[in-house]
Amino acid sequence: MKLVPMRFDYFTWHHNPKSIKISSKKEIVKLKSPYNTDTLQNFGEELKVVSGTGELYGSDCLEQFAKLNSLYKKGTPSKLSIPKTITMYAYFSSLQMLGEPKGDVLSYSFEFLETFEKTTHFDQMYYHEVEDAQDLWDIAYMYDKSIDDLVRLNPQIQFINDLTDGERVRIC
């Protein structure tokens, strides 16, 4: 099974970022009271910040960056999936090209801010295009879905281990 790529909205990274930092912290306030007795009050966990750097490879690295930039400019929250760690709804809050592209390599940095806000965008149908001899098990793992859900959503698929490159699989 291949390593699952990072995803945001419709964009799938061909190569996962080189570094990813997931920051979270609690807001704890120290309250002064009479007679020198301090009290700590826990106001809970703040929203997560996901940041990092990476490189886009290939002759289409500028086009890949343009797709990322269009998502950034869109300014709406979407589902962010980071392999082996978290899936959350987030805003794409920062995107920077780091220097000029060197040949077929473009370096960039990014930041996402977690949100609990949902939009109707998440309720729309979403499809995955099969590539590199994937089967339904790979796709279920990639999107954190059960195989039963994908079979129910895709009655046209007769054999879950026999998908064709370019075939569209409904995810939700």
URRA-V414412 format. One record per residue. N is the residue number from 1. RES is the residue in one small letter. SS is DSSP state (hx for helix, st for strand, lp for the rest). PSI is psi as a letter, one per 40 degrees, with the letter a starting at -180 (999 if undefined). Layout:
n = <N	N>
res = <RES	RES>
ss = <SS	SS>
psi = <PSI	PSI>
This chain:
n = <1	2	3	4	5	6	7	8	9	10	11	12	13	14	15	16	17	18	19	20	21	22	23	24	25	26	27	28	29	30	31	32	33	34	35	36	37	38	39	40	41	42	43	44	45	46	47	48	49	50	51	52	53	54	55	56	57	58	59	60	61	62	63	64	65	66	67	68	69	70	71	72	73	74	75	76	77	78	79	80	81	82	83	84	85	86	87	88	89	90	91	92	93	94	95	96	97	98	99	100	101	102	103	104	105	106	107	108	109	110	111	112	113	114	115	116	117	118	119	120	121	122	123	124	125	126	127	128	129	130	131	132	133	134	135	136	137	138	139	140	141	142	143	144	145	146	147	148	149	150	151	152	153	154	155	156	157	158	159	160	161	162	163	164	165	166	167	168	169	170	171	172>
res = <m	k	l	v	p	m	r	f	d	y	f	t	w	h	h	n	p	k	s	i	k	i	s	s	k	k	e	i	v	k	l	k	s	p	y	n	t	d	t	l	q	n	f	g	e	e	l	k	v	v	s	g	t	g	e	l	y	g	s	d	c	l	e	q	f	a	k	l	n	s	l	y	k	k	g	t	p	s	k	l	s	i	p	k	t	i	t	m	y	a	y	f	s	s	l	q	m	l	g	e	p	k	g	d	v	l	s	y	s	f	e	f	l	e	t	f	e	k	t	t	h	f	d	q	m	y	y	h	e	v	e	d	a	q	d	l	w	d	i	a	y	m	y	d	k	s	i	d	d	l	v	r	l	n	p	q	i	q	f	i	n	d	l	t	d	g	e	r	v	r	i	c>
ss = <lp	lp	lp	lp	lp	lp	st	st	lp	lp	st	st	lp	lp	lp	lp	lp	lp	st	st	st	st	st	lp	lp	st	st	st	st	st	st	lp	lp	hx	hx	hx	lp	lp	st	st	st	st	st	st	st	lp	lp	lp	st	st	st	st	st	st	st	st	st	lp	lp	lp	hx	hx	hx	hx	hx	hx	hx	hx	hx	hx	hx	hx	hx	hx	lp	lp	lp	st	st	st	st	lp	lp	lp	lp	lp	st	st	st	st	st	st	st	st	st	st	st	lp	lp	lp	lp	st	lp	lp	st	st	st	st	st	st	st	st	st	st	lp	lp	lp	lp	lp	hx	hx	hx	hx	lp	lp	lp	st	st	st	lp	lp	lp	lp	lp	lp	hx	hx	hx	hx	hx	hx	hx	lp	lp	lp	lp	hx	hx	hx	hx	hx	hx	hx	lp	lp	lp	lp	lp	lp	lp	lp	lp	lp	lp	lp	lp	lp	st	st	st	lp	lp>
psi = <h	i	h	h	i	i	i	h	b	e	h	h	h	d	h	i	i	d	h	h	h	h	h	i	i	i	h	h	h	h	h	i	i	i	f	f	h	i	h	h	h	h	e	i	h	i	i	i	h	h	i	a	i	a	h	h	i	i	e	f	d	d	d	d	d	d	d	d	d	d	d	d	d	d	e	i	i	i	h	h	h	h	h	e	c	i	h	i	h	i	i	g	e	h	h	h	h	g	a	i	i	h	b	f	h	h	i	i	i	i	h	i	h	i	i	e	h	i	i	e	d	e	e	i	i	h	i	h	h	h	i	f	f	i	i	d	d	d	d	d	d	d	e	f	i	i	d	d	d	d	d	d	e	g	e	e	h	d	h	e	e	g	i	h	h	e	i	h	h	h	d	999>
